[in-house]
Amino acid sequence: MTSQGTRDRLVQRLRDDGIRDERVLKAMATIPRHVFVDEALSSRAYEDSALPIGQSQTISQPWVVAQMTQVLMDGGSPEKVLEIGTGSGYQAAILAGLVAQVFTVERIEKLLKLARRRFHRLRLKNIYTRHADGHLGWPSQAPFDGIVVTAAGAEIPPELLHQLKVGGILVIPVERQGAQRLLSIRRTETGFEEKDLGGVIFVPLLSGLV
Ligand code: SAH
């Protein structure tokens, strides 16, 4: 149930559901998602659904991970990427195969410790982690070619816009009129271009450390 065949079937499903970037599909076929959930849930790891990871948090649905990654990679080859909301570490692991350096920030230390162990186990050496409030980004490593936020807030944290390179893309779920929308924001020479990618459901972006 955790074999390559199961993973390949998930990838076929992602393809059927509109994921087109072959680089992203390959990463999804390679990274074992069952490593990122509790053993009791491993038989469900290749279903296209979000799953609990403890601390009232969830590992995102595979399609959402693929879509956010595809948008982040759109039209280029980002090298230095920031993720806000490490959670299980799955999204960061997918990114690690696609970009040179992944910086990921998590506010819940317990989750971060588990994620670090998984990165070590899978020998993912280009992921750098930080226990901090992601609203502030990672100033000492900025600017980034891309930023992905995996929790939804009422607004776009201004620091994240500041830490984006010109040409870089921020992918972020934001609450608008009582529902969450996934936005992509590209920084241009003169400002920011926003696209609405549709409705999504994420856990809340919270402040402070736990
Ligand atoms: N990318 C994760 C998704 C985890 S859910 C994965 O692939 O598993 C979102 C995560 O965002 C949660 O772990 C939550 O604790 C974290 N989070 C919420 N607000 C945050 C903040 N302000 N800074 C950093 N992490 C935050």
Residues whose N, C-alpha, C, O or C-beta is under 5 A from the ligand:
A	BS01	SAH	Q57 T58 I59 S60 I84 G85 T86 G87 S88 G89 Y90 Q91 V105 E106 R107 I108 A132 D133 G134 H135 T150 A151 V203 P204 L205 L206 S207
